[in-house]
């Protein structure tokens, strides 16, 4: 990134949430989904994060917490995981 652009932001490095923390966050942000749905989303995200760190990964990108939150919102709006 351009140095001038980087200077406009504060960089904060954070650990990723574990499955339980992510599932709880999804329920807090989207109370219209079920606990089962939040657990499934968190499990899928966790599995993708583990996969991209393998020695020979089958995936190149993990599901971020931001994307998990977006998925939960779509479920709350009536979409399905299928």
Residue pairs with C-beta under 8 A, 6 or more apart in sequence:
16 49
16 65
17 25
17 65
18 46
19 39
19 42
19 43
19 45
19 46
20 42
22 41
22 42
22 45
22 46
22 65
22 68
23 35
23 38
23 39
23 41
23 42
24 38
25 65
25 69
26 33
26 37
26 38
26 41
26 42
26 68
26 69
26 72
27 33
27 35
27 38
29 69
29 72
29 73
30 38
30 69
30 72
30 73
30 75
30 76
32 75
32 76
33 72
33 75
33 76
37 72
37 75
37 81
38 72
40 81
41 68
41 71
41 72
41 75
41 81
42 68
44 63
45 62
45 63
45 64
45 65
45 67
45 68
48 59
48 61
48 62
48 63
49 62
49 63
51 57
51 58
51 59
51 62
52 59
52 60
52 61
52 62
63 71
71 81
75 81
